[in-house]
Amino acid sequence: GKNLYLSCHKDGEGPCTLHLEAVEDSSLLNIASGSDMVRFLFNKQTAGLNITTLRSVPFNDWFIST
């Protein structure tokens, strides 16, 4: 019953971590480039028939691939 969205965080010098966050309003419709809401943005890349990669926008060297 929640609106859960994937986000990527980095605290200090530690590694990036994935989170599921509940977002109740329409704050994800317009995300400014300097906003802390960019943690919800990922670039999707598909290679071949079944390789998909999601790359974090604020942390470009961090990605998850299937």
MOHUKA-V844762 format. One record per residue. RES is the residue in three letters. SS is DSSP state (A for helix, B for strand, O for the rest). PHI is phi in radians with two decimals (NA if undefined). D_CENTER is the distance of its C-alpha to the mean C-alpha in Angstrom with 1 decimal. Layout:
RES:SS:PHI:D_CENTER
RES:SS:PHI:D_CENTER
This chain:
GLY:O:NA:20.9
LYS:O:-1.94:17.6
ASN:O:-1.62:14.7
LEU:B:-1.69:11.9
TYR:B:-2.27:8.2
LEU:B:-1.33:5.4
SER:B:-2.40:4.1
CYS:B:-2.16:4.9
HIS:B:-2.15:8.5
LYS:B:-2.40:11.5
ASP:O:-1.88:14.9
GLY:O:1.09:17.8
GLU:O:-1.58:18.6
GLY:O:-1.23:17.0
PRO:O:-1.29:14.3
CYS:B:-1.19:10.6
THR:B:-2.30:9.9
LEU:B:-1.58:7.7
HIS:B:-2.42:8.7
LEU:B:-1.83:9.6
GLU:B:-2.11:10.6
ALA:B:-1.43:13.4
VAL:O:-2.17:13.5
GLU:O:-1.64:17.1
ASP:O:-1.94:17.6
SER:O:-1.62:16.6
SER:O:-1.16:14.6
LEU:O:-1.59:11.7
LEU:O:-1.25:14.3
ASN:O:-2.30:14.7
ILE:O:-2.02:12.3
ALA:O:-1.32:14.4
SER:O:-1.09:13.5
GLY:O:-1.61:14.9
SER:O:-1.35:13.3
ASP:A:-1.28:11.4
MET:A:-1.30:9.4
VAL:A:-1.11:7.5
ARG:A:-1.09:5.2
PHE:A:-1.57:3.9
LEU:O:-1.65:4.3
PHE:B:-2.37:4.5
ASN:B:-1.62:8.2
LYS:B:-1.82:10.2
GLN:B:-2.26:13.4
THR:B:-2.03:16.3
ALA:B:-2.22:19.4
GLY:O:1.17:22.5
LEU:O:-1.55:22.8
ASN:O:-2.53:20.4
ILE:B:-1.97:17.9
THR:B:-2.13:14.3
THR:B:-2.16:11.6
LEU:B:-1.91:7.9
ARG:B:-1.97:7.4
SER:B:-1.09:5.1
VAL:O:-1.20:6.9
PRO:O:-1.29:8.3
PHE:O:-2.18:9.1
ASN:O:-1.04:10.4
ASP:O:-1.51:12.4
TRP:O:-1.89:9.8
PHE:B:-2.64:9.2
ILE:B:-2.24:10.0
SER:B:-2.36:12.9
THR:O:-2.12:15.3
